[in-house]
Amino acid sequence: MKRTTLYTALASALLLPSLYAHAGPQAHVVCAYNHTLGDDAIMMSGKPNQAMWHDFFGNTRTDAYSTYPSLQKQSETTCDNKADSSAYWAPSLRLLDGTVVQPAYQKTYYQASNVDQHPLSPFPAGLALLAGDHHGTQPNSRITFLCANGKGYSNKVGEVCGLRKAKDAVQFNIGIQFPNCWDGIHLQPMHGMANATYDVKGQCPSGFPVKIPTVNMNVAYVLKGITSLDTAKAQLSLDPTMNGDAREEHWGSLYTAHADFLNGWTEQGARFMTDMCMNEGTDCGSNIPYGYSTAQANVWVSSETPTTTVPQAQMLLIQDNWKNGGRTRNAETMSLVKFKIPALPTGQDPSLFKYKVRIYGGKVEANGADQIFFYPASNSWNPATVTWKKRPSCSYNSDAVLYLNNKREYRMVDVDKAVRKALAAGKTEISWYIGGDRQGNHYQFNPASSKESLLLMLTGFKKTPEI
C-alpha cells in the first residue's frame, strides 16, 4: 500500500460546523491525528491488523484491545481537553493517484436539542457508538462533505475542492453524526444489533430510551502539494481480505464514510456536560472539567444580624464599604463557601491543570463594574450554626479577585494557587469568604442548591498542534 503524508497539521483557521442545523447547547473538543492501524476496538475487538485501515484521534494508545478502563489507565490524548481520553477513529482516505493521506485533526461538537422536554443522560463508562455505513453507495443524511473553498456542507460527492482561502492547501472535511439514543443496556453494538439510534425531534424511540449528547465528528484533511481534489474520485478504506497474516486491501467511495467513538471522558466530565451544562440550556464551549465538586457548604453572615444563622440561604449576599470609617464601622455582609478539593490526576503533567470556581450572579447596582475578593478562611465552620459572631477568622489578603458588573451570568474565578497551597499542606477542603467590594455596593450569587450550582472545577487543557 502506498502511504505518503502530503501534509499533516492542525489548521488553525478553518473547521466549519457540519450541515446539521443546531440551536441548542453544545460543547466541543479538537483532537489531532495520532496514528493509523488496521484495528477496530468495537466491531473487531481483540483482532489486531484484521480491520480496515483506520486513522485514530484522541487517546494515543487506542488499538484493537482498547476499553474504557484502558483508556482511563493510559489517558494521554491528542485532544485539547485533558478530560477527554476518548478514542475516535475513521477510515483512511486515498487520492486518485493512490496516495493515502493522513488527516490533520478532528473537531467534535457534542450537541443537544429539546433538553427542556427530553433531558440528556451522561455517557456511561465504556459506551461505544458507530455512525455511517461502510457498505454505503448513496448519500446519507448523517454524513456530510465540505470543500473549504466551496458552498458549505453537502451529502453528495462530486464537488471539486480547490485551494482554501489562504491559497496554501486544499482542505476537505467529512462530518459524521452519531446516534444519540442509547438502549440503556448494551455498551457496545454487535454484528446485527445496534445499541443506539437517532432521536426524532429531540425525543428518543421506546427501544432506545436514554438520550445522550449527539456526537458530531468532523474530520479535516489539510493537503499541501495539490491544487484540487475531486471528491467523486477520492476513496476510503474497507475491510481487507485476509490471507493468513497478509492483507489484500479494498477501497470504496466517500459514500462508505463512517466513524467510531469509544467514550473516554472522565465520569465527572461526562456528567458535567449534561447535568451542569447542556440540560441547563448552557453552551459549554471547551469548558468541560476533568473533575469538580459542588460547594458542600455555603451561607452568608452579616454584621447587621450578628447572631442570625442562615443555613438554607436562597441567595448568597455580599455588601461592603471600606470608606467613611472603614469596614469596622460600616455594615459588612460576606458569603462563606466550602469545597472538597477535586484530586489532581496521577501520572499527568500538573502544570496543564487549573482550579477555578464557577459562580453564578452579579452586582445589584448598575453603576459600572467593581471588584470583590475571595478571602481565605479556615474550614472549621458549620452552616447550621455559623453567625457573624461565631464566624471563622478571615484574612483580608485575598486569594483571588473577581471583577464584575450587574449582569447575572456564570463567572469563572482562578483559585489555582490557593488550592495547590492547600493540597501541599495536606488539606482536602478549602473555604473562602467572598466580600470586600469596599465601595458599598451589593452582590448576589446563586447557592449550591440552585440549578446553576456553585462549583470548584479542575480543568485541564493543552494546545493542539498548529500551522
C-alpha positions in Angstrom: 0.0 0.0 0.0 1.3 3.4 -0.9 1.1 5.7 2.1 2.6 9.1 1.7 1.9 12.1 4.0 1.1 15.1 1.8 0.6 17.3 4.8 -0.5 16.7 8.4 -1.1 19.8 10.5 -3.8 21.4 12.6 -5.5 24.0 10.5 -5.8 26.9 12.9 -8.4 28.9 11.0 -11.0 26.6 9.3 -13.1 23.8 10.5 -16.7 24.7 10.0 -19.7 23.3 11.8 -21.5 20.5 9.9 -24.6 20.6 7.8 -26.9 19.8 10.7 -28.9 22.9 11.9 -28.4 23.3 15.6 -29.8 25.8 18.0 -29.3 24.0 21.3 -26.5 23.9 23.9 -23.2 22.3 22.9 -19.6 21.6 23.8 -16.6 20.9 21.6 -13.2 19.3 21.6 -10.3 19.4 19.0 -8.1 16.3 18.7 -5.1 16.0 16.4 -4.4 12.9 14.4 -2.2 10.4 16.2 -1.8 7.0 14.4 -3.1 4.6 11.8 -3.8 0.9 12.4 -5.8 -1.9 10.9 -7.6 -2.2 14.2 -11.2 -1.7 15.4 -11.8 -2.0 19.1 -15.6 -2.1 18.7 -16.5 -4.5 15.9 -13.2 -6.4 15.8 -12.1 -6.3 19.4 -9.1 -8.4 20.1 -8.2 -8.9 16.4 -5.3 -6.6 15.6 -4.5 -5.8 11.9 -7.6 -7.5 10.6 -9.8 -4.4 10.2 -9.7 -1.8 7.5 -7.1 1.0 7.9 -8.3 3.4 10.5 -7.0 6.9 11.4 -7.1 7.4 15.2 -7.6 10.6 17.1 -7.7 11.3 20.9 -6.3 8.6 23.1 -2.8 7.8 21.9 -2.9 4.2 22.9 -6.0 3.1 21.1 -5.8 -0.3 19.4 -7.8 -3.5 18.9 -7.9 -4.2 22.7 -9.0 -0.7 23.9 -11.7 -0.5 26.6 -12.9 2.3 28.9 -10.6 1.1 31.7 -7.6 1.0 29.4 -8.4 4.5 28.0 -8.5 5.8 31.6 -5.4 4.0 32.7 -3.4 5.2 29.7 -5.1 8.5 29.3 -2.7 10.5 27.2 -4.7 12.2 24.5 -4.2 14.5 21.4 -7.4 16.3 22.4 -7.1 19.9 23.7 -9.2 19.0 26.8 -7.5 16.6 29.2 -10.9 15.4 30.4 -11.4 13.7 27.1 -9.4 10.5 26.6 -12.0 9.1 24.2 -10.9 7.1 21.1 -12.2 8.4 17.8 -11.4 6.7 14.5 -12.4 6.8 10.9 -11.3 5.0 7.7 -8.2 6.2 5.8 -8.5 8.4 2.7 -6.9 7.6 -0.6 -6.5 10.0 -3.5 -6.9 9.2 -7.2 -3.1 8.6 -7.7 -3.1 6.0 -4.9 -1.6 8.3 -2.3 -3.1 7.6 1.2 -3.2 10.8 3.2 -3.2 11.4 6.9 -5.9 13.6 8.3 -4.9 16.8 10.2 -7.3 16.7 13.1 -10.9 16.2 14.0 -13.2 18.6 15.8 -16.2 17.0 17.6 -19.3 19.0 18.6 -21.3 17.5 21.4 -24.8 18.8 20.9 -28.3 18.7 22.3 -31.8 19.8 21.4 -35.2 20.0 23.2 -33.5 19.4 26.6 -36.4 21.0 28.4 -38.7 18.2 27.3 -36.1 15.5 26.8 -33.0 16.0 29.0 -29.8 14.2 28.5 -28.1 11.5 30.4 -24.3 11.3 30.7 -22.3 8.9 28.5 -21.9 5.7 30.5 -18.4 4.4 31.0 -17.5 2.2 28.1 -20.2 3.3 25.7 -19.3 2.6 22.1 -21.1 4.2 19.1 -21.0 3.7 15.4 -22.1 6.0 12.6 -22.3 5.8 8.8 -22.2 2.7 6.6 -19.1 1.1 5.2 -21.3 -0.5 2.5 -22.8 2.8 1.5 -23.4 3.6 -2.2 -25.5 6.8 -2.0 -25.9 10.0 0.1 -26.5 9.5 3.8 -28.3 12.2 5.8 -25.9 11.7 8.7 -22.7 12.1 6.6 -21.6 15.4 5.1 -18.7 16.6 2.9 -17.1 20.0 2.7 -14.7 21.7 0.4 -13.2 24.5 2.4 -13.4 26.8 -0.6 -16.8 25.7 -1.6 -20.5 26.0 -0.9 -20.7 24.5 2.6 -21.5 21.0 3.6 -23.3 18.6 1.3 -24.4 15.0 1.5 -23.3 14.4 -2.1 -19.9 13.7 -3.6 -18.7 15.2 -6.9 -17.6 18.7 -5.9 -14.0 19.5 -6.9 -12.2 21.2 -4.0 -9.8 24.0 -4.9 -7.4 25.8 -2.7 -8.8 27.2 0.5 -8.9 31.0 1.1 -5.3 31.2 2.3 -4.2 29.5 -1.0 -1.8 27.3 0.9 -3.7 24.0 0.8 -6.7 22.1 -0.2 -8.9 21.4 2.8 -11.6 18.7 2.7 -13.8 17.8 5.7 -16.0 14.8 6.4 -18.8 15.2 9.0 -20.2 12.2 10.8 -23.3 12.4 13.1 -23.6 9.6 15.7 -26.8 8.2 17.2 -27.9 10.0 20.3 -30.4 7.5 21.8 -29.0 4.6 23.7 -30.8 1.4 24.6 -29.7 1.7 28.2 -28.4 -1.9 28.2 -25.7 -2.7 25.7 -22.5 -0.6 26.0 -21.3 -1.8 22.6 -23.1 -2.7 19.3 -22.7 -6.2 17.8 -23.0 -7.6 14.3 -26.7 -7.5 13.6 -27.6 -5.5 16.8 -27.4 -1.7 17.2 -27.1 -0.3 20.7 -28.1 3.2 19.7 -30.3 5.1 17.2 -31.3 8.7 16.4 -33.9 10.8 18.1 -37.0 12.2 16.3 -37.4 15.9 17.0 -35.5 15.6 20.3 -37.4 12.5 21.5 -35.9 9.0 21.7 -37.9 6.0 20.5 -39.1 3.5 23.1 -36.5 0.8 22.3 -33.7 3.3 22.9 -35.0 5.5 25.7 -31.8 7.0 27.1 -30.9 10.3 25.4 -27.2 11.2 25.3 -25.3 14.1 23.7 -25.1 14.0 19.9 -21.5 13.3 18.8 -20.9 15.3 15.6 -17.3 14.4 14.5 -15.7 16.5 11.8 -12.5 15.1 10.2 -10.3 17.6 8.4 -7.7 16.8 5.7 -5.3 19.6 5.0 -3.5 18.8 1.8 -0.5 20.7 0.5 1.2 19.8 -2.7 -2.1 19.6 -4.7 -4.4 22.3 -6.0 -7.6 20.4 -6.4 -9.4 17.3 -5.1 -12.3 15.6 -7.0 -14.4 14.2 -4.2 -16.0 11.7 -6.7 -12.6 10.1 -7.1 -11.4 10.0 -3.5 -11.7 6.7 -1.7 -12.0 5.4 1.8 -10.5 2.1 3.2 -12.7 -1.0 3.5 -12.1 -4.3 5.3 -9.3 -6.3 3.8 -9.3 -9.9 2.6 -7.0 -11.8 4.9 -4.7 -14.5 3.5 -3.2 -15.7 6.7 -1.5 -12.6 8.1 -1.3 -10.9 4.7 -3.8 -8.2 3.8 -5.5 -7.6 0.4 -6.7 -4.1 0.6 -10.1 -2.8 -0.6 -11.4 0.7 -1.1 -14.8 2.3 -1.6 -16.3 5.7 -2.5 -16.8 8.5 0.0 -20.3 7.2 0.5 -18.7 4.4 2.6 -17.8 7.1 5.2 -18.3 6.1 8.8 -16.7 6.5 12.2 -16.4 5.0 15.7 -16.5 6.6 19.1 -15.4 4.9 22.3 -16.2 7.1 25.3 -13.2 8.0 27.4 -14.4 11.1 29.1 -13.8 11.2 32.9 -17.1 10.3 34.6 -17.3 13.8 36.2 -16.5 15.4 32.9 -19.3 13.5 31.1 -21.7 14.3 34.0 -20.9 18.0 33.9 -21.5 18.1 30.2 -25.1 17.0 30.7 -26.2 17.8 34.2 -24.3 21.1 34.8 -24.4 22.4 31.3 -26.5 21.2 28.4 -29.6 20.3 30.5 -29.5 23.8 31.8 -29.5 25.2 28.3 -25.9 26.5 28.5 -23.3 26.3 25.9 -20.3 24.5 27.5 -17.8 25.5 24.8 -14.5 23.9 25.6 -15.0 24.4 29.4 -15.7 20.8 30.4 -13.8 20.0 33.6 -11.7 17.0 34.4 -13.4 16.9 37.8 -15.4 19.1 40.0 -17.1 19.4 43.4 -20.3 21.2 44.4 -20.0 23.5 47.4 -20.6 21.3 50.4 -21.5 24.4 52.5 -22.4 28.0 51.6 -24.0 30.7 53.7 -23.9 34.4 54.3 -23.2 36.2 57.5 -23.7 39.9 58.3 -22.6 42.3 61.0 -26.1 43.8 60.8 -27.6 40.5 62.2 -24.6 39.2 64.2 -26.4 36.3 65.9 -28.6 35.1 62.9 -27.9 31.8 61.2 -29.0 31.4 57.5 -28.2 27.7 56.8 -30.7 27.5 53.8 -29.8 30.7 52.0 -31.8 31.3 48.9 -29.2 33.7 47.7 -25.6 34.4 48.7 -25.2 38.1 49.7 -22.3 40.4 49.7 -22.1 44.0 50.8 -19.1 46.0 52.0 -17.9 49.6 52.5 -14.3 50.5 53.4 -15.0 54.2 53.1 -16.3 56.6 55.8 -14.7 54.9 58.7 -13.8 51.6 57.1 -15.3 48.1 57.2 -15.2 48.0 61.0 -17.6 51.0 61.2 -19.9 50.0 58.3 -22.2 47.1 57.7 -20.4 44.1 56.2 -22.0 41.0 54.7 -19.9 38.2 53.3 -20.7 34.8 51.9 -18.8 31.8 53.3 -18.2 28.8 51.0 -16.5 25.5 51.5 -15.5 22.9 48.9 -14.0 19.4 48.8 -10.9 19.7 46.6 -11.0 17.6 43.4 -7.8 15.5 43.3 -5.2 16.1 40.6 -4.9 13.2 38.2 -1.9 10.9 38.8 0.7 10.3 36.2 -0.1 13.6 34.3 1.7 16.9 34.0 0.1 19.0 36.8 1.0 22.2 35.0 -1.7 21.5 32.4 -4.4 21.7 35.1 -6.0 24.6 36.9 -8.6 25.1 39.7 -11.4 27.5 39.2 -14.6 28.4 41.0 -17.7 28.7 38.9 -20.2 31.0 40.4 -23.5 32.5 39.0 -24.6 36.0 39.8 -23.7 39.6 39.5 -23.7 43.1 41.0 -27.0 44.6 42.1 -26.3 48.2 41.2 -26.0 49.3 37.6 -23.2 51.8 38.2 -20.4 50.0 36.4 -18.1 47.2 37.3 -16.3 46.7 40.6 -14.1 44.1 42.3 -14.9 41.6 45.0 -12.4 39.3 46.7 -12.0 35.6 47.7 -10.5 35.8 51.2 -9.1 32.6 52.8 -10.9 31.2 55.7 -10.5 28.2 58.0 -12.6 25.1 57.3 -13.8 24.8 60.9 -17.4 26.1 60.5 -20.8 24.6 60.1 -23.5 26.3 58.0 -26.2 25.4 60.5 -24.5 27.2 63.4 -22.2 29.9 61.9 -23.1 33.5 62.6 -21.2 36.8 62.3 -20.2 36.5 66.0 -19.3 32.8 65.6 -17.6 33.1 62.2 -14.2 31.6 61.4 -11.3 34.1 61.2 -10.9 35.9 57.9 -7.6 37.1 56.3 -8.2 40.2 54.2 -5.2 39.2 52.0 -7.2 37.8 49.1 -6.6 34.5 47.2 -8.5 35.8 44.1 -10.2 38.8 42.6 -13.5 38.8 40.6 -14.2 41.9 38.5 -17.9 42.0 37.5 -20.9 44.1 36.5 -24.6 43.8 37.2 -25.2 41.1 34.5 -26.3 37.8 36.1 -24.2 35.1 34.5 -21.6 32.4 35.2 -18.3 33.8 36.4 -15.0 31.8 36.5 -12.5 32.7 39.3 -8.9 31.5 39.2 -8.1 30.0 42.6 -5.4 27.6 41.4 -2.6 29.0 43.5 -4.6 28.9 46.8 -5.9 25.3 46.1 -2.4 24.0 45.4 -1.2 25.6 48.6 -3.9 23.8 50.5 -3.1 20.5 48.8 0.6 20.9 49.7 -0.5 21.4 53.3 -2.4 18.1 53.2 -5.8 19.6 53.2 -8.8 18.0 51.4 -11.1 21.0 51.8 -10.9 24.7 51.2 -13.0 27.7 52.3 -13.3 31.3 51.3 -15.2 34.4 52.4 -16.5 36.3 49.3 -16.6 40.0 50.0 -14.6 43.2 50.1 -16.3 45.3 47.5 -15.1 48.3 49.5 -17.4 50.7 47.7 -20.7 49.9 49.5 -22.2 48.0 46.6 -24.3 44.8 46.8 -23.8 41.5 45.1 -26.0 38.4 44.8 -25.0 34.8 43.8 -26.9 31.6 43.5 -26.2 29.0 46.1 -25.0 25.4 45.5 -28.6 24.2 45.8 -29.7 26.1 42.8 -29.7 24.7 39.2 -26.8 27.0 38.4 -24.9 25.4 41.4 -21.6 26.6 42.8 -18.6 24.6 41.8 -14.9 24.1 42.3 -13.7 22.9 39.0 -10.4 21.2 37.9 -9.8 21.9 34.2 -7.0 20.6 32.1 -6.1 21.9 28.6 -3.2 21.7 26.2 -2.5 23.2 22.8 -3.1 21.0 19.8 -0.5 21.5 17.0 -1.0 24.5 14.8 0.4 25.6 11.5 
